[in-house]
Amino acid sequence: MKDDRAQASDGARLARLSFIALGVVYGDIGTSPRDAFREAFHPEHGLPVTPDAVYGVLSLIVWSLILIVSVKYIALVLRLDNRGEGGILALLALLPRQHSGLVMLGLFGAALLYGDGVITPAISVLGAAEGLEVVTRAFAPYVVPFTVAILIGLGVLQRRGTAGVGIVFGPIMLVWFLTIGVLGALEIARTASIVMALNPWYAAQFFVRHGREGFHVLGAVVLVVTGAEALYADMGHFGAKPIRLAWFALVFPALLLNYFGQGALLLRTPEAIQNPFYWLAPRPFLYPLIAIATLAAIVASQALISGAFSLAHQTIQLGFGPRLTVIHTSRSELGQVYIPEVNVALMVGCLVLVLGFRSSSALAAAYGIAVTGTMAITTVLFYAIARRRWRWSAVRAGFVAGAFLLIEGGFLIANALKVMRGGWVPIVIASGIFLLMTTWWRGTRLLARAAAGRSVPLERFFAEVDHEQPARVKGTAVFLTAHTEGTPEVLLHHLRRNKALHENVIFLSLVADEVPEVPEPERLTVEPLGRGCFRVIARYGFVEMPNVEQLIERCCREAFGGTREDVTYYLGRPQLLPTRTAGMAAWRKRLFVFMARNARSATQFFHIPREQVVELGMQVEI
């Protein structure tokens, strides 16, 4: 009986997460039918709306969904989780840091996904607002202001958390997928021969017959797989099972039905290419469809936004970015986070793009580069990790990765041809973020090297204590240190200035492991050092958030007595002085100093009681 109840509870939780995933994970890829066919036959491609072209484009669309989304991401890449967490940085954490080339490649892929996180909400909401012009051109002057209002509202909504947003958006996307599936099925029933496009031979023939024009069309076909990378990044929010269930049970069938329906419509009515998605709807249903499409396009932004939050959290924990405000929005799902600074940056970036480009067509050229670049980098990392984790042979891993790279490389080159028409946007955004991440990574290594050079071996410190015989005062002193050996620099500074030590002295090191979560039994290591000193090492995964106050309370309870009210926390506040020494260019050192000054304080980030903190200033040259 208990087993039945447990299974029912697990089933209910899986269904709930799958439903929420509709509104968070599949918004972007789910709204692609609105644009893909129309963009493929855009006049600039010079592609006529003939039966062979329709069959060829449809075959390309179908097999892109099958190979890139269903096979690569759903079947393979979701298996390459880092203990349940997904995304490029989670993949990167599975590789040794000495693979510096792959580390840099993975960081640039993450930076591209940030760029996509800025572009997707802008183009999705702007494209949805432009649907108002289908009703009447009188709405044209209000499209941009309406878009700006929606983006601001979407940004405000994020503080409700992923689950809260998913509860709101899930029903919208459920209605959306059912609607587009039914509309497509009705059209297929009129021209059943369209199902022949399942044959990949039509895709091959398309390139033979249309050559250069056919290759340019790939830049539009890639629209059908936008959102696949965010699908992987959002795995930590929901887990792989709900994402797979939602895809195969509803999303994939609805997309196929709608794409085939549009193809069938174009065979009967070639002039419908003006907007084949809306032409699927009977005239009385057009206005409700525009309303549903507008809501769905707003939802489409969510996959990239929540994915950006996950990436930012992983970036911080893995040491590639400064401390930011991380708010966990779910008690049951550890990966669901909200980061206000990232939310504001995304919202401002979206508004700048909307006000700068003012139409979805102008932004379309920027849309595919970030997506295809990130996908190709994920494939390269997939090869390395499949060899390492699954023990695949070089031939097997190379064949699978090579097949994906062949497809994604075609998409990337087709989109790269649009660099001068807006494709530069994601490249500029990604390059800037990549610069910040690598600057922080190298800067923290320089800072750690400088601190290690000033560190004193434990034996020498104890010899100094025995010689000076400093006064011992009641209570516990906690000194945070990035090192698990030697003596904390803040402790040395304190002892030489105050000539006193507490009865209990804790050297606390917070170590970020390259796994999402550290099992609780492995969390804490307490090593007595003698003379009332203890070395405490606390390990955390890259989706976890350290809470120093809780750690010390546990230490007091289990190791050396006392209460948390008797604890004083000593933190260093270094004044960083950039020098012209080797290690990093002087201008990048100044950038690192700027980032460090604006990072969230250790007191806030590690949840340390403000009233029990003493900060000691010191100058550090880097």
C-alpha positions in Angstrom: 0.0 0.0 0.0 2.8 2.4 0.9 4.6 1.5 -2.4 1.4 2.4 -4.3 1.1 5.7 -2.5 4.8 6.5 -3.2 4.4 5.6 -6.9 1.3 7.8 -7.1 3.2 10.7 -5.4 6.1 10.3 -7.7 3.8 10.2 -10.7 2.0 13.3 -9.6 5.3 15.1 -9.1 6.5 14.1 -12.5 3.3 15.3 -14.1 3.4 18.6 -12.3 7.0 19.2 -13.2 6.3 18.2 -16.9 3.4 20.7 -16.9 5.5 23.5 -15.5 8.3 22.7 -18.0 5.9 23.4 -20.8 5.8 27.1 -19.7 9.5 27.4 -18.8 11.5 25.1 -21.1 9.5 24.8 -24.3 8.3 28.3 -24.9 11.0 29.2 -27.3 11.1 26.1 -29.5 7.3 25.9 -29.3 6.7 29.2 -30.9 9.0 28.6 -33.9 6.1 27.5 -36.2 5.0 31.1 -36.3 8.1 32.2 -38.3 10.1 29.2 -39.7 8.3 28.5 -43.0 7.7 32.2 -43.7 11.4 33.0 -43.2 12.5 30.0 -45.3 10.6 31.5 -48.3 11.6 35.1 -47.6 12.1 37.0 -50.9 15.8 37.6 -50.2 16.4 33.8 -50.6 14.9 33.8 -54.1 13.1 30.5 -53.4 9.9 29.9 -55.3 6.9 28.3 -53.5 6.9 25.1 -55.6 5.9 21.6 -54.4 9.5 20.4 -54.5 10.7 23.4 -52.5 7.9 22.9 -49.9 8.7 19.2 -49.5 12.4 20.0 -49.3 12.0 22.7 -46.6 9.6 20.6 -44.6 11.9 17.6 -44.7 14.7 19.8 -43.5 12.5 21.1 -40.6 11.4 17.6 -39.6 14.8 16.1 -39.6 16.3 19.0 -37.8 13.8 18.4 -35.0 14.5 14.7 -35.0 18.3 14.8 -35.1 19.1 17.9 -33.2 16.4 18.0 -30.5 15.1 14.4 -30.2 18.4 12.5 -30.7 21.1 14.9 -29.7 19.6 16.8 -26.8 16.7 14.6 -25.5 18.3 11.1 -26.1 22.0 11.9 -25.6 23.0 15.2 -24.1 20.4 15.0 -21.3 22.2 11.9 -20.2 25.4 13.9 -19.8 24.2 15.6 -16.6 26.5 16.6 -13.8 24.5 14.9 -11.0 21.2 16.3 -12.4 22.5 19.7 -13.5 22.7 20.6 -17.2 24.1 23.3 -19.4 27.5 24.1 -20.9 29.1 25.0 -17.6 27.8 21.7 -16.0 29.5 19.9 -18.9 32.6 21.9 -18.4 32.8 20.9 -14.7 33.1 17.3 -15.8 36.4 18.0 -17.5 39.7 18.5 -15.8 40.8 22.1 -15.6 44.1 21.4 -17.3 42.1 21.1 -20.6 42.4 24.9 -20.9 41.4 24.9 -24.6 38.1 23.2 -23.8 37.6 25.4 -20.8 37.9 28.5 -22.9 35.6 27.0 -25.6 33.0 26.1 -23.0 33.1 29.6 -21.5 32.6 31.1 -24.9 29.6 28.8 -25.4 28.1 29.9 -22.1 28.7 33.5 -23.2 26.9 32.9 -26.4 23.9 31.5 -24.5 23.8 34.7 -22.4 23.7 36.6 -25.7 20.8 34.4 -26.9 19.1 35.2 -23.5 19.1 38.9 -24.5 18.0 38.4 -28.1 15.3 35.8 -27.7 13.0 37.8 -25.4 13.4 40.9 -27.6 12.6 39.1 -30.9 9.9 36.9 -29.5 7.9 39.6 -27.8 8.5 42.0 -30.6 7.4 39.4 -33.2 4.3 38.7 -31.1 3.4 42.4 -30.8 3.8 42.7 -34.6 1.0 40.3 -34.9 -1.3 43.2 -34.0 -0.5 44.6 -37.5 -2.2 41.5 -39.0 -5.5 42.9 -37.5 -4.9 46.4 -38.7 -2.0 48.7 -39.7 -3.4 51.3 -37.3 -1.7 49.4 -34.5 1.8 49.8 -36.1 2.9 52.9 -34.0 2.1 51.0 -30.8 4.1 47.9 -31.5 7.4 49.0 -29.9 5.8 50.7 -26.8 3.7 47.6 -26.3 6.8 45.4 -26.6 8.7 47.5 -24.0 5.8 47.3 -21.6 5.6 43.5 -21.9 9.4 43.1 -21.4 9.3 45.2 -18.3 6.4 43.2 -17.0 8.2 39.9 -17.8 11.2 41.1 -15.9 9.1 42.0 -12.8 7.4 38.6 -12.9 10.8 36.8 -12.6 11.0 37.4 -8.8 8.1 34.9 -8.4 10.6 32.2 -9.3 10.7 29.5 -12.0 7.9 27.4 -10.4 5.7 30.4 -10.0 6.3 31.6 -13.5 5.8 28.0 -14.8 2.4 27.7 -13.0 1.3 30.9 -14.8 2.8 30.0 -18.2 2.1 26.2 -18.2 -1.6 26.5 -19.0 -0.9 29.0 -21.8 1.6 26.7 -23.5 -0.8 23.7 -23.1 -3.5 25.6 -24.9 -0.9 26.7 -27.5 0.4 23.2 -28.3 -3.1 21.8 -28.5 -4.2 24.6 -30.8 -1.3 24.4 -33.2 -1.6 20.6 -33.3 -5.3 20.7 -34.2 -4.9 23.4 -36.8 -2.1 21.4 -38.5 -4.0 18.1 -38.3 -7.0 19.7 -40.0 -4.9 20.9 -42.9 -3.1 17.5 -43.2 -6.4 15.8 -43.6 -7.0 17.9 -46.7 -3.6 17.1 -48.3 -2.5 13.8 -46.8 0.4 13.4 -49.3 2.4 16.0 -47.4 3.5 13.2 -45.0 5.8 12.1 -47.7 8.2 14.9 -46.5 9.2 12.5 -43.8 11.5 11.0 -46.4 14.9 12.6 -45.9 15.5 12.2 -49.7 13.5 15.3 -50.2 16.0 17.3 -48.1 18.9 16.0 -50.1 17.2 16.8 -53.4 16.4 20.3 -52.2 20.1 21.1 -52.0 20.8 19.6 -55.3 18.1 21.6 -57.1 18.5 24.9 -55.3 22.2 25.1 -54.5 23.2 28.4 -53.0 19.6 29.5 -52.3 19.0 26.2 -50.5 22.0 26.8 -48.3 20.8 30.2 -47.4 17.5 28.7 -46.3 19.4 26.9 -43.5 19.6 30.2 -41.7 15.8 30.1 -41.5 15.4 26.4 -40.8 17.6 26.8 -37.7 14.6 28.7 -36.1 12.9 25.4 -35.5 15.6 24.3 -33.0 16.1 27.5 -31.2 15.5 26.8 -27.5 17.1 23.3 -27.6 20.2 24.6 -25.7 18.1 26.3 -23.1 16.2 23.0 -22.8 19.5 21.5 -21.6 20.4 24.4 -19.4 17.0 24.2 -17.7 17.5 20.6 -16.7 18.6 21.6 -13.2 15.2 23.2 -12.7 13.1 20.1 -13.4 15.3 17.1 -14.1 15.5 15.1 -17.4 12.4 13.0 -17.0 9.8 15.8 -17.0 11.6 17.5 -19.9 11.5 14.2 -21.9 7.9 13.4 -21.0 6.7 16.9 -22.1 8.6 16.7 -25.4 7.5 13.3 -26.6 3.9 13.4 -25.1 2.9 16.8 -26.4 5.5 19.3 -27.8 7.1 17.2 -30.5 3.8 15.8 -31.9 2.2 19.3 -31.9 5.2 20.8 -33.7 5.2 18.1 -36.4 1.5 18.4 -37.0 1.7 22.2 -37.4 4.7 22.1 -39.7 3.1 19.4 -41.9 -0.1 21.4 -41.8 1.7 24.5 -43.1 3.4 22.5 -45.8 0.0 21.1 -46.9 -1.5 24.6 -46.9 1.3 25.8 -49.2 0.7 23.0 -51.6 -2.9 24.0 -52.0 -2.5 27.8 -51.6 1.1 29.1 -52.4 0.1 32.7 -51.7 -0.4 31.7 -48.0 3.4 32.1 -47.7 2.8 35.7 -46.6 2.0 34.2 -43.2 1.3 30.4 -43.4 0.9 30.0 -39.7 -2.0 32.4 -39.4 -3.5 31.2 -42.7 -4.0 27.8 -41.1 -6.8 29.3 -38.9 -10.3 29.7 -40.1 -11.2 33.4 -40.3 -13.4 33.6 -37.2 -10.6 32.0 -35.2 -7.9 34.4 -36.4 -8.2 36.9 -33.6 -8.2 34.4 -30.8 -5.1 32.7 -32.4 -3.3 36.1 -32.5 -4.0 36.5 -28.8 -2.8 33.0 -28.0 0.3 33.5 -30.1 1.1 36.7 -28.4 0.9 35.1 -25.0 2.9 32.1 -26.2 5.6 34.4 -27.6 5.9 36.1 -24.2 6.3 32.7 -22.6 9.0 31.9 -25.2 11.3 34.3 -23.5 11.2 32.3 -20.2 13.3 29.4 -21.3 16.3 31.6 -22.0 15.8 33.8 -18.9 15.6 30.9 -16.5 18.6 29.3 -18.3 20.5 32.5 -17.8 19.8 32.4 -14.1 21.1 28.8 -13.9 24.2 29.7 -15.9 25.0 32.7 -13.8 24.7 30.7 -10.6 27.0 28.0 -12.0 29.4 30.7 -13.2 29.7 32.1 -9.7 30.2 28.8 -7.9 32.7 27.5 -10.4 34.8 30.7 -10.0 34.2 32.3 -13.4 32.2 35.3 -12.1 31.9 37.6 -9.1 29.5 37.0 -6.3 25.9 38.1 -7.1 22.6 37.9 -5.2 21.3 34.4 -5.6 17.8 33.7 -4.4 16.5 30.1 -4.3 12.9 30.2 -5.2 11.9 26.5 -4.5 12.4 24.4 -1.4 12.1 21.1 -3.3 14.0 21.9 -6.5 17.6 23.1 -5.7 18.3 24.4 -9.2 15.5 27.0 -9.3 17.1 30.3 -8.7 16.5 34.0 -9.3 19.4 36.5 -9.7 18.2 40.1 -9.7 21.4 41.5 -11.2 21.1 39.1 -14.2 17.4 39.8 -14.5 18.0 43.6 -14.7 20.9 43.1 -17.2 18.7 40.9 -19.5 15.8 43.3 -19.3 17.9 46.4 -20.1 19.6 44.5 -23.0 16.3 43.5 -24.4 14.9 47.0 -24.3 18.1 48.4 -26.0 17.7 45.9 -28.8 14.0 46.6 -29.2 14.5 50.3 -29.3 17.5 50.0 -31.6 16.2 47.5 -34.2 12.4 48.2 -33.8 11.3 45.1 -35.8 11.7 41.4 -35.5 12.9 41.2 -39.2 15.8 43.5 -38.4 16.7 41.2 -35.4 16.2 37.9 -37.3 19.8 37.9 -38.6 21.1 38.0 -35.1 18.9 35.1 -33.9 20.7 32.0 -35.2 24.4 32.7 -34.6 24.3 32.4 -30.8 22.1 29.3 -30.9 24.1 27.4 -33.5 27.5 28.5 -32.0 26.4 27.2 -28.6 25.1 24.0 -30.1 28.4 23.3 -31.9 30.4 23.9 -28.8 28.2 21.6 -26.8 28.9 18.9 -29.4 32.6 19.3 -29.0 32.3 19.0 -25.2 30.0 16.0 -25.8 32.8 14.3 -27.7 35.3 14.9 -24.9 33.0 13.8 -22.1 31.6 10.7 -24.0 35.2 9.6 -24.3 36.0 10.2 -20.7 32.7 9.3 -18.9 31.1 6.7 -21.2 34.5 5.3 -22.4 33.4 5.6 -26.0 36.1 4.9 -28.6 37.4 7.8 -30.6 35.7 6.3 -33.7 32.3 6.0 -32.1 32.4 9.4 -30.3 33.8 11.0 -33.4 31.2 9.6 -35.7 28.3 10.8 -33.5 29.8 14.2 -32.8 30.9 14.6 -36.4 27.4 13.9 -37.7 26.0 16.6 -35.4 28.8 19.1 -36.2 28.1 18.6 -39.9 24.5 19.7 -39.4 25.2 22.4 -37.0 28.2 23.7 -39.0 25.9 24.2 -41.9 23.5 26.1 -39.8 26.3 28.2 -38.3 27.9 29.1 -41.7 24.4 30.0 -43.1 23.8 32.4 -40.2 27.4 33.7 -40.3 26.6 35.2 -43.7 24.3 37.6 -41.9 26.9 39.1 -39.6 26.7 42.5 -41.2 22.9 42.6 -41.0 22.6 42.1 -37.3 24.6 38.9 -36.7 27.2 41.0 -34.9 24.9 41.5 -31.9 25.3 38.1 -30.2 29.0 38.1 -31.1 29.5 41.4 -29.4 27.5 40.4 -26.3 29.2 37.0 -26.0 32.7 38.5 -26.5 32.0 41.0 -23.7 30.7 38.4 -21.3 33.6 36.1 -22.2 36.0 38.9 -21.4 34.4 39.4 -18.0 34.4 35.7 -17.2 38.0 35.0 -18.2 39.2 38.2 -16.5 37.6 37.1 -13.2 39.0 33.6 -13.5 42.6 34.8 -14.1 42.3 37.6 -11.6 41.2 35.3 -8.8 44.1 33.0 -9.6 46.5 35.9 -9.4 44.9 37.0 -6.1 45.2 33.4 -4.7 48.8 33.3 -5.8 49.5 36.6 -4.0 47.8 35.3 -0.8 49.7 32.1 -0.9 53.0 34.0 -1.1 52.1 35.9 2.1 50.8 32.8 3.9 52.7 31.5 6.9 53.2 27.7 7.5 51.2 26.5 10.5 54.3 25.5 12.5 55.7 29.0 12.2 52.5 30.5 13.3 52.3 28.3 16.4 55.9 29.0 17.2 55.0 32.7 17.1 52.0 32.1 19.4 54.1 30.1 21.9 56.7 32.9 21.9 54.4 35.9 22.2 51.9 34.2 24.5 49.0 36.4 23.4 46.0 36.9 25.7 43.2 34.4 25.1 39.6 35.9 25.3 36.4 34.0 25.6 34.4 33.0 22.6 35.1 31.7 19.1 36.8 33.5 16.2 36.1 32.4 12.6 38.7 33.4 9.9 37.6 32.8 6.4 40.3 31.6 4.0 40.4 30.4 0.4 43.2 28.0 1.3 43.1 24.6 3.0 46.7 24.8 4.2 48.8 27.3 6.1 47.5 30.2 8.2 44.8 32.6 7.1 46.3 36.0 6.3 43.4 37.7 8.2 44.4 35.9 11.3 48.0 37.0 11.1 46.9 40.6 10.5 44.5 40.3 13.5 47.1 38.8 15.9 49.9 41.3 15.0 47.5 44.3 15.5 45.4 43.1 18.5 47.9 40.8 20.4 45.1 38.5 21.4 43.3 35.3 20.3 40.0 33.8 21.1 39.7 30.5 23.0 38.5 28.7 19.9 40.0 29.8 16.6 38.5 28.3 13.4 40.2 28.4 10.0 37.2 28.1 7.7 37.6 27.2 4.0 34.6 27.0 1.7 35.5 24.7 -1.2 33.4 24.6 -4.4 33.4 21.1 -5.8 32.7 20.6 -9.5 29.5 18.6 -8.8 26.0 20.1 -8.3 25.5 18.9 -4.7 27.8 17.5 -2.1 26.3 14.6 0.1 25.7 15.9 3.6 28.1 13.3 5.2 30.9 14.6 3.1 30.0 18.3 3.7 32.1 19.1 6.7 35.6 18.2 7.8 36.9 19.4 11.3 40.6 18.9 12.0 41.9 19.9 15.5 45.2 21.7 15.1 46.1 22.2 18.8 46.3 25.4 20.9 42.5 25.9 20.5 42.7 26.0 16.7 40.6 24.0 14.3 40.6 23.8 10.5 37.1 23.4 9.1 36.6 22.6 5.4 33.1 22.9 4.1 32.4 21.5 0.6 29.6 22.7 -1.7 28.4 21.9 -5.2 28.0 24.5 -7.9 24.2 24.8 -7.5 24.4 25.0 -3.7 24.7 28.1 -1.5 27.0 28.1 1.6 25.5 29.3 4.8 28.3 30.1 7.2 26.2 30.7 10.2 24.6 27.3 10.0 28.0 25.7 9.5 29.5 27.3 12.6 26.5 26.5 14.7 26.9 22.8 13.7 30.6 23.0 14.6 29.9 24.5 18.0 27.4 21.8 18.7 29.4 18.8 17.5 33.1 19.8 17.9 34.1 22.4 20.5 31.1 23.7 22.3 29.8 27.2 22.7 26.9 29.0 21.0 26.6 30.9 17.8 26.1 34.1 19.8 29.7 33.8 21.1 31.2 33.7 17.5 33.0 36.6 15.9 33.7 36.4 12.2 36.9 38.0 10.8 36.9 38.9 7.1 39.6 40.6 5.1 38.7 43.6 3.0 41.7 43.8 0.6 42.4 46.9 -1.3 43.6 45.5 -4.7 46.4 47.4 -6.3 47.0 46.5 -10.0 50.7 46.4 -11.0 52.5 45.9 -14.3 53.9 42.5 -13.3 53.2 39.5 -15.5 50.1 37.4 -15.3 47.5 39.6 -17.0 47.5 42.9 -18.9 47.3 46.0 -16.7 43.9 47.1 -18.2 42.4 43.7 -17.4 43.8 43.9 -13.8 41.9 47.2 -13.5 38.8 45.6 -14.9 39.2 42.8 -12.3 39.5 45.3 -9.5 36.4 47.1 -10.7 34.5 43.8 -10.7 35.8 42.8 -7.2 34.7 46.2 -5.8 31.2 45.8 -7.1 30.7 42.1 -6.2 28.4 41.2 -3.4 30.1 41.2 0.0 31.1 37.9 1.6 28.9 38.8 4.6 25.8 38.9 2.4 26.7 36.1 0.1 27.6 33.6 2.8 24.8 34.6 5.1 27.0 35.8 8.0 25.3 37.9 10.7 26.4 41.5 10.2 26.5 42.3 13.9 29.1 39.6 14.5 31.5 40.6 11.6 34.9 42.4 12.0 36.5 43.4 8.7 40.2 44.0 8.5 41.6 46.1 5.7 44.9 45.3 3.9 46.6 46.2 0.6 47.2 43.4 -1.9 49.2 43.8 -5.1 48.2 41.7 -8.1 
